[in-house]
Amino acid sequence: MNKMSLSLAVIFLSLFFFNAGSAGEGKKIIRTGEEYYANGAFTEAVSTFDKAIALDPRNFDAYLARGKALYKLKRYREAIADYTKKLEITSDCARAHYHRGLAYVELHEFEKALADFDEAVNIRSSYSNALFSRGKVKYQMKDTTGAMKDMRVAAENENIDAAEWLKNH
């Protein structure tokens, strides 16, 4: 092996191990942020997820997690931006569509919320939380038939809130 090949091999291996280390470190940081989130320390969770994103700007899990913490802080536009970034990296995430839909509901942007809940259900047809939330939006938009259908399917998928909603409507 000549010096050029050896140098390239060393560079490649260094980059590989550095990135592997960064990914492992990013996961540890995310776990710490998730602990903050679980304990209701949403500001600390956001700061922690910021660190994970700084370490790896393509860490889609960190964007989703930070978006959820921002949502809890009622910073809906920022949460939407994080869910959108997550979807730019991995477009087939039903959870990101669902959570972005929830943020749109809080902003009374029901058409956008409905589009995200639709996409979440298109990706995962048995996603009972998305079905329930979509049903609530449809009901608010006076689509009673569509709301009832979504609530029934959500209840069939063991969504307790949907089952309770059906009893009351």
N, C-alpha and C positions, 0 to 999 in steps of 0.2 A: 504494500500500500504506500503510495507516495505521500509527500507532506500535504499536498492540496487535498487529497481524499481524506486523510487523517484529520485535517483541520475542519473540513466540512462535517465529518462524522461527529467531532467534538461539539461543534456549534449546534448541530441537529439534536444531539442528546441533551445538551444544556437547555435548549429551548423546550424540548419535550419534558424534562424533569422540572423545569421552572413552571411551565404551564400546569403540570400535574399537581405541583405543590400549591399553586395559586387556586386551583379548583378545590383542592382539599381544604385550604384555608378559608375559601369562600363559603364552603358548606358549613364549617364551624361557626363562622360569623353569622350565617343565616340561622343556624340553630339557636344562637344566643339571641338574635332578634326575635325569633319565634317565642322564646321564653319570656322576653319582655312583653310581647304581644299577649301571650296567654295570661300574664299577670296584670294586664290592663295598663301597662306602661308604654303607651303608644308613641309618645315623643321619643323615648329612648329606643324603641323599636325602629322608628324611622331613621334615627341617627346610625343605628347599627346596620340597617340595610343599605344606607348611603355608603358605608365602608365596604360592604360586599360589592356594590356596583362600581365603586372606585377601583377595586382590585380587579374586577372583570366586568366591563361594561356590557358584555353579552350574556350575563348571568340572568336568564329569564326568570328563574325562581325568585331572585331578589326583587325584581320589578313587581311581580305579583304580590309578594309579601309586603313590600313597602306600600303598594297601592291599597292593600287592605288596612294597613295602619293609618294611612292618610285618610281613608274613608272614615275610620273610627274617630279621627280628629275633625271630621266634617270639612275636610279640605278636598272637596269632591272633584274640582277641576284637576288638581294635581294627581289625585287617584286615577282619574280617567287617563291622564297622560301616561302614567305608569302601566296601566292595563293595555293601553295602545302600544306602548313600547314592547311589552311582553308579546303582544300579538304580531308585531313586526318581526320579532325573532322566531316565534313559533305560532303560526296562524291557527292551528287546530286545537287550541286550548279552550275547552268549554268553560272552565272555571273563570278564565280571564273575561270571556264574553259575559258570563253571568254577573261577575262582580262589577264590570263596567256598566252593565244594565242597571244594577242597583244604584250606582252613582248617578246615572241619568235620571232615574226615578226621583231621587232627592232634589234634583235640579228642575223637576217637572218637564223634562224633555222626553215625553212618553214615546214618541215615534222612534227615537234613537234607542231607548230602553227596549222597546218591543223588538227592534232589529237585532239587538244583542241577545236577548232571550231566545229569539228564533234561531240564531246561529248556534247558541249553546245547545239547544235541543236538536238541531240538525247534526251536530257533532256527536252528541250522546243522547239518544232518544229517550232514555229512561231517567234523565237528570231531573229528579223530582223538584228540587229547589228552583230550577229555572222554569219548569212547568208551572209551579205555584206562583212564582213572581210574574210570569207572563200572563197567567190567568188573572191576577190582580190588576195588571195594567189594562188588559182587555176589558175587564169589568169597569174600570174607571173611564175607558174610552167608549162605553155603552155597547160593547160587543158581548152581550150576556151569553149567547150561544157558545162563542169561542172560549169565554171564561169558564163556563161550566165544563166544557170538554177538557180543557187543560187541568182543571181541578180534579176531575174524575181520574184522569191518567196519573196525575201526581199522587192522589190518594191510593190508587192501585199499586203505586211504587212506594207505598208505606210512608208518605209524607203526612205526618200528623196534623200539621197546620192546614193542609188542603182538606183533609177529612173533616176537621172542625169547621172550616169555611163552608163546606157543602152542607153541613147540618144547619148552619145559620142563614143559608140563602136558598 
